[in-house]
Every structure is written in structure tokens, then in C-alpha cells.
Amino acid sequence: MAEAARRTRPGGDRHQGRLRNGPRSKGALAWLIARPSITAPIASATKFSQLEELIAATRLDLGQSIKMLDAASA
């Protein structure tokens, strides 16, 4: 299913590599933080390593990938 969705979304495969510098959850949270319509994304961690990933997401700069992610979520 994920492979089919990636093929039907604009730029799915092309931009995939740009977001691979960490867990997908980190990229997803960084994208939510960058959206002005999201006031407080909800995330939880049960392990210290997960907490580190959540903190790292606050420092992740998605650059031009934000446009691709916005288009993919439309």
C-alpha cells in the first residue's frame, strides 16, 4: 500500500531520500511543527531514544521538502 501511495503522489520517490536522514517520525513531527495551522502536535515516547528523536525533530529543517509534503497530504 505504501509503495502504491508513493507512486501516486507528486514527487514521492524523488523527495524520499531527502527525508531519510532519520526516522520518519522525526520528519513527520518536524513537518507538523512547521505548519502554522498546527498549534501543538501530540507525540509521546516510552523510551529515552524516542524522546531524543522527538527533540531532534524540533531542530530539523525540511527546507523545500515542506512543499512536497504539503502536496502529498492534500
ABEGO torsion letter per residue (X at the ends): XAAAAAAABBGAAAAAAAAAAEBAAAAAAAAAAABAABABBBBBBABAAAAAAAAAAAABBAEAAAAAAAAAAX
